[in-house]
């Protein structure tokens, strides 16, 4: 299914799992692209982040595996908020805000489809 939300893509698998792709504007208008897989219970099965358009060594840190590990076990029950169980990348406010917005876009899209 496509076209659920403007600029987003969702792929529903035969087993009922869903992958959702979203992009949000980060530093200097560069896009932070996120793909999240959800199982049939709404638990995240994986996250991929492309922040290559962000400042190298600062904004690009939102895509590092060690940083993304904080989202392990994320569920689609509610949107996430920076500072409420999830940390920002120091010095990368725009990139972090874009990442959190894209993750929430994915959660909201999943909930529309599930």
C-alpha positions as a printed Julia matrix, in Angstrom:
114×3 Matrix{Float64}:
  0.0     0.0    0.0
  1.26    3.44  -0.86
 -0.18    6.9   -0.47
 -1.37    6.49   3.12
  0.63    9.57   4.11
  2.24   12.03   1.71
  5.77   10.96   0.79
  5.65    7.72   2.74
  5.75    4.11   1.62
  4.44    1.05   3.38
  4.85   -2.59   2.42
  2.54   -5.2    3.9
  3.96   -8.71   3.85
  1.89  -11.92   3.48
  2.52  -12.75   7.16
  1.0    -9.41   8.22
  4.25   -7.69   9.09
  4.66   -4.17   7.78
  7.68   -2.12   6.7
  7.23    1.65   6.66
  9.54    4.28   5.13
  9.39    7.95   6.11
 11.6    11.0    5.59
 11.78   14.25   7.51
 13.81   17.4    6.98
 16.87   17.73   9.2
 19.77   20.17   9.25
 19.88   22.6    6.31
 16.85   20.88   4.78
 18.69   17.59   4.25
 16.47   14.56   4.65
 16.71   11.92   7.37
 15.27    8.71   5.92
 13.94    5.94   8.16
 12.67    2.44   7.43
 11.08    0.49  10.28
  9.81   -3.07  10.22
  6.94   -4.02  12.53
  5.7    -7.52  13.32
  1.99   -8.33  13.59
  1.92   -7.22  17.24
  3.33   -3.77  16.44
  6.8    -4.46  17.82
  9.69   -3.05  15.82
 11.74   -5.79  14.16
 14.37   -3.48  12.7
 15.29    0.11  11.93
 17.45    1.57   9.17
 18.39    5.25   9.13
 20.06    7.16   6.31
 21.34   10.48   7.64
 24.05   10.93   5.02
 22.71   14.41   4.17
 23.4    15.59   7.73
 26.63   17.11   9.09
 29.34   14.44   9.1
 30.31   13.29  12.59
 27.43   15.19  14.23
 24.04   14.78  12.55
 25.11   11.55  10.9
 25.42   10.09  14.42
 21.63    9.58  14.5
 22.25    6.61  12.17
 24.9     4.89  14.3
 23.99    1.39  15.54
 24.94    2.24  19.14
 22.56    5.22  19.1
 19.75    3.31  17.38
 20.01    0.49  19.96
 17.91    2.63  22.32
 14.92    1.9   20.08
 15.21   -1.9   20.44
 11.85   -3.25  21.53
  9.99   -0.13  20.39
  6.29   -0.72  19.87
  3.68    1.13  17.84
  1.58    1.77  20.96
  2.47    5.46  21.19
  4.62    8.14  19.62
  8.06    8.69  21.1
  9.33   11.89  22.65
 12.9    13.06  22.94
 14.0    13.1   26.58
 11.23   10.73  27.69
 13.05    7.43  27.62
 14.91    8.3   24.42
 18.05   10.4   24.12
 19.01   13.01  21.54
 22.39   13.26  19.82
 24.31   16.09  21.47
 24.85   18.99  19.04
 22.48   17.53  16.45
 19.1    19.0   17.37
 17.73   19.25  13.82
 18.88   15.76  12.88
 17.52   14.26  16.09
 14.19   16.07  15.67
 13.95   14.78  12.09
 14.7    11.23  13.23
 12.06   11.32  15.98
  9.49   12.83  13.58
 10.2    10.13  10.96
  9.95    7.36  13.58
  6.6     8.78  14.71
  5.48    8.98  11.06
  6.27    5.26  10.76
  4.39    4.46  13.98
  1.34    6.45  12.85
  1.36    4.84   9.4
  1.65    1.35  10.92
 -1.35    2.07  13.14
 -3.41    3.2   10.15
 -2.64   -0.05   8.33
 -2.64   -2.61  11.16
